[in-house]
Each structure stands twice: as C-alpha cells, then as structure tokens.
Amino acid sequence: MKFQGVLFFPVTPFASDGSLDEERLAQHIEAGVAAGAGGVFVACGTGEFHALTPDEIERATRVAVTVTAGRVPVLAAAGGPPPVARDHAARVERAGADGVLLLPPYLVSAPQQGLVRYVQEVTEATGLPVVFYQRGTARLSPATAAEIAALPGVVGLKDGIGDIERMHRVVRAVRAVPGTENFQFFNGLPTAEMTAPAYQGIGVGLYSSAVFAFAPEIALAFHRALGAGDDALVATLLDEFYGPLVELRDEVPGYAVSLIKAGVALRGLDVGGVRAPLVDPTPEHIARLSKLIDHGLEVVRA
C-alpha cells in the first residue's frame, strides 16, 4: 500500500435528525476522489471519529470502499481502549478497508513499552496494514518508533505532535531498521500545509490535507507548487490563505473540524453540523471562511 499525492480526510455528514448521512458521504468522497485524492481516510479525525459509534464507523467505511471502487486506498480509524480498538479494526476490515489508522489510547499517559504493547495488540487482531498516529498522550521516542515500525503489519507513522527535531530523529531511527524501506511517514498536523515544507526537509513528504475536503483546487495547487519548487506560489498561499485559516481555526477549540464541515457546506454540499462537544462556527466566522476560500481560489486560478 503506497500513497502519493494529497491525502483526503472526508468529513462525516449528518442528516437533520443527527444520523449518519450515507448518501451525502458518498457524494463527498466521490467528489474528492474525482478531484485527484491520493487516498481516502474515512471516519478519522476530520470525520469526527471521537463522536461516531462503532457501527457508524463500519458503515462509513463501507460507503468509502464502495464509492472508491479500488481507485485509491481506503483507510479508517480505530482507537480508544484496546478491546474497542480491536473491534474497530475488525469492523473496518469487514467493511473492506485497505488499512487502519490507529489513534492513541484515550487520555492515558503510558510508558513507551505500553504504547508498543497497545499497537501490537491491535495489529494482531487484524490482517490489515496499520498506520499509527502519534499525538496527544502517545509521544514516541525514536527507539520506540523503530520498535513499532518493526512490528508485523505496521506500515506507517503519522505525526500529530509537530516537534520537528524529535520527528527527524524518529525518521532516522526507523530508517536504520532493516526492512523499513517502504515504511511511510505522514505529517498529520492540523492544516498540515503550514508545516509541509519543514517536514519535507526531514524526509516526510506525505501529509493530510483538511483543506482538500472543501477546496481541492487550492490543496492540489499547493501540493504541485511544493513538489515543483514553486516557492513564490507556496509563500503566497501560506501567507494569504493557510496562515489566516490557521488564525481563524485557533480562535475556537475544535474548529479544526467545524470549519472544515462549514467549508464543505459553503462549496455546495450540506453535510450538517458537528456533534458535541464540538460547536459549529458562528455566522461571522463562516463569513470570514467564505472570503478566505474565495481569495484562495483567486490565487490558484490567476
């Protein structure tokens, strides 16, 4: 399972009664794949994994698998207590996913060997390849990252911490392990484009793009510019679109998800609001987001 290009993390649409809206999820995923997504990560962070039932995760995964029809890899999230994470992994495997994005244990500060044990227990419960997401309470040392990378079934590490020096040491430690030539690293920070140039410098070229969910034109233009060394366009998008978007995002906790859903709605697909404890953006913030999208589109279409 080899990824390339922009990785798509779809939102999870909810109907007016709050239930999972499979039809709109299918439309959302089809639009992303048609736009050029390099992979679909369904029911993950941007997809409100924290607020979904195991059944909803399985159903969302099945929708993604059906819609993509093998055009790009589909991964879905698993996480939480080990028995729950194993159940998630079994469900997404049953739904036909190509892999699992394993999120950290919830609110548990664990020693390094405990994190290894957690990953091992989940990977042993599924035949799917697993990408481990380090963030929050799951902070891997370089030695632990190398040990996890050597586990059967673990094919990647997604970083949501943002410590570049630490991550550089992690990359070097993993690359020193025989047989990890195809192991993949992902920049998983919110609005990852802001740090993509720095991560690229330490050998982490893949990143998740929340912007792709509502403005694939902007996300793809940035990705092309970064790959082609078009520093002028990269700088313009960082200064005039991504930077202001991050400033808006940081004004309210949870906007890393809420703004994305609002952006999808602004572009024409009603995906409903977010589930508690997140809150939907205010009208003022939606108006600012709309102006940002318009400006970003003007930049890439110029």
Buried (B, 14 or more C-beta within 10 A) or exposed (E): BEBEBBBBBBBBBBBEEEEBBBEBBBBBBBBBBEBBBBBBBBBBBBBBBBBBEBEBBBBBBBBBBBBBEEEBBBBBBBBBEBEBBBBBBBBBBEBBBBBBBBBBBEEBEBEBEBBBEBBBEBBEBBEBBBBBBBBBEBBBBBEBBBBBBBBEBBBBBBBBBBEBEBBBBBBBBBBEBEEBEEBBBBBBBBBBBBBBEBBBEBEBBBBBBBBBBBBBBBBBBBBBBBEEEBEEBBEBBBEBBBBBBBEBBEEBEBBBBBBBBBBBBBBEBEBBBBBEEBEBBEEEBBEBBBEBBEEBBEBBEE
